[in-house]
Every structure is written in structure tokens, then in C-alpha cells.
């Protein structure tokens, strides 16, 4: 969850402003809930409390919404990591994972939904057996990221983050050429973002 915060908090701080200007209560409320979510990942517990309330309200008002469910599931997974109550850890983790899986199943082409699941599960312990799925999600997002950013449907910082993660997936598979292309794409999308800077650092270390 730490890298997710690092790579995309700034993305949604800016993206939320754009979304809030769009017509419709849902877009405005989702934009604010996103901002609170990433604030929580930065360590702002007050923002985390607000995020949970905001997404709970969105879930009631817009049931079976894939984006809302992806964030809600991610928050449950985060709660599982933080709780000291051993008996709650497994339940919260399983519920969170189930919500994110259902969200992706309902909206398999939604890059934001896939990214939230992939980044939320990337660092889970091996016994969850989620690493391959996360890599698959990043693999799905990577070739679509630049076009989505160009259309304005994916924030540049988030697109760069997806490609930076994908480059790491390729490194793990000993595909240095593919990884270089992924890092170059991340830099091309948004060199100034945290993920863009990380990708540039990786390119320079080769």
C-alpha cells in the first residue's frame, strides 16, 4: 500500500479537482472520496475516517458500482493490515479481496478499477497467491494507459504508475527490453510524477 500512496496520491489530488467540476453529484462525491482515500494512505487517519464514511454512503446510493466497490474493498484490505485483532484480519482481508474481484469482474475494462486491485494486492504475503493476478492487471493496463491518458479518462500520474509497476513485473520475468520500454512510457506520460521519476531513475541505473 505504501507504493500505491507514493505513486498516485498526487494524481488524485489534481484529478479530483477536474472530476469535481463535472456535472452530477456522483462525480463530485467520488472525487472527494478518492482524495480522502489517498490521504489515508499518506497516514492521515482523519482522512481515512472520512473516506470510509464517504464510500459507505456512495455504496448505499450507487449500489454495485465497480469503482466504488474497488475502493471500498481496498479500504477493507487496509483495515485488515492495520488491525491488531487477529480474528478480524482474515475476515476483513477476504471481504476486501472479494469486493475488488467482483468490481473487476463487473467492469473488466475499467483501468482505474484494475489498478486499485493490482496496487492494493501487489505486496500481499505469498500465501494469498495474488502476485500473479496483480501482474496480470498491470499487464492489462500497460498497453492501454497512454491512450487513456490522452483521452482524459486516466490521470497522467496514474498511467505512469501503472507502467512503472509493469516495468517491475517485466524485470521479474527477465525481460529487460520490455521493462525499458515500460519505464520509457511512464516517463513519456508524466516525467514529473513520482512514478515518472522512479522510472527515470531505473532507466539511468541500467
N, C-alpha and C positions, 0 to 999 in steps of 0.2 A: 504494500500500500504506500510505502514511502516514495518509491519512484513514480507512482501514479501522481501523487501530490506534486512532486518536483516538476514533472513534465507538463501537467495540464492545468494547474491552478491559475496561472496567468491567462491561459487560453479562455477559461470560462469567466474570468473577471471582465475581460473585454467582450467576449461573446455575449455575456448576459445583458450588456447594455444594448446590443443590437436586437436581441430577442425581445427585450422589454418594450422596444419601440413598435414591435409587430402588433397588429390588431388581435384582440382576443384575450380573454382572461387566462386561458390555459398557458399561452406562450409567456405571458408576464410572470405567472406564478412558477412555472417551470424554470424560467431564467433565474429567479430569486432562489429557488430551492437548490439549483446547481451551485450557485455562488456559496450558499451555506454548506453544502456538501464538501466542496473543496476547501472551504475554511476549516471544517472539521479535520480534514486530512492534514492541514498545516498545524494542527494542535489547538485550534480554537474550540474549546468544548462548548462554549455558548452557541457558536455557530452550529455545532453538531446537534445540540438540543433543538434548535430551530429547524435544521434540516430534517430531522426525524418527524417533527410536527408537520412540516410543510409537505413532505412526501406522503405522510399518512392521510392528510387532507386531500391531496391530489389523487391518491388511490381510491378514496371514497367517492370523489366527484367524477373521476375519469377511470372507472374500473377496467382492468385488462388492457391498460396502456403499456406497451412494451418498454418505452423509455423510462416511465415512472417505475415500473417493476424492476428494471435493471438497477436503477439507483437504490431502490428500497432493499433489494437483495444484497447489494454491495454493503449497505449500511449494517445489515444483519451480520454479514461476514465480519465486518469491522468490530461489531459488538462482541462477536464470538472470540475474537483475538484479544479483546480488552478485559473481558470478564474474568474474575477470579473464581467464579462458581463453576467448578468442573462439570457439574451436571447440566449446566446451561450451554457450555461450549459446543458440544456436539449438536444439540438441537438448533441453536442459532446458526451454526455453520451450514447444516443440512438445509434449513429453511432458506437461508440466503442463496445458497447454490441452486436450489430448486427454482427460486424466483428468477434468477438470472438465466437459467437454462430455458425456462418457459418463455421468457422475454425474447430470447434469441430464436426460439422455435416459432414464435408468432411473427417476428419481424426479422427474418434471416438476412435481409439486405440492408438493414439499418446499421450503418457503420458505428454510430455512437453506442448503440446497444451492445454490439460485439466488442467494442473497445473496453467498455466498462467491465464486462465479464472477463475479458482477457487480462486486463491490467490488475483486476481485483484478485484473480486466481494465480497469477504468474509466480508468486513467491510462496504459495501454499506448501506445506510439508509434503513429502513424496507420497505418503500413504493416501492422500486424497486423489492421486492419479489425475491431476488436472494440467500438468505441464504440457502434454501433447495437445490438449484441447486449446489451451491458451495460444500455443504456437500456431495452431490451425486458424484461430481467429485472426491473429496478426497477419498470417499469410493471405487470408481473405481480404483484409482491409488494405494491405500494402499496394496492390496494383490499382486500386480504386481511389486512393487517398488524394492524389494530385488533382484528378478530375473533380472530386467532391469539393475540394478547397476552392478550385476555380469557379465552381457553380455557387459557392457560398453556403453549401449545405454542411460543411465541416470546417470548424475553425482551423486556421493555419497551424497553430501550436499543437492542436490535437493530431492533425495529419502528420506533422513532423514527428510527434511522439510515437505514433503507430509505426512509422518507418524506422525509427531508431530502435524500437523493440524488435522489429522484423530483422534488422541487421544483426542483432544479437542472436536471434533464432538461427540465422544462416551461419553465423560463426560457430555455433554449437554443432552444426552439421558439416563443418569444414568447407563451407562454400565461401571462400574469401572474396571471390569476384562478385558474387551476388550480394554479399554483405556490403562491399564497397559501393555498389550501385544503390543499395537501400540508404546508406548513410548520405550519399551524394544527393539523393532525392529529398531526404529530410532537410539537408542544408538548403537545397533549392527552394523548398516550400517556405521555410522560415528560419533563416540562419541565426536570427537574434533570439529565438526562443530557447528555453533551457534544453530541449531535445535537440534543436539545431546545433547548439553549441557543443553538446555532448557528441553528436555525430561528427562534427568537425574535428573535435579532439581525437576521436577514434581514427579518422582518416589521416590525421597528421602523425599518429603513432605507428602507422603501418611502415 
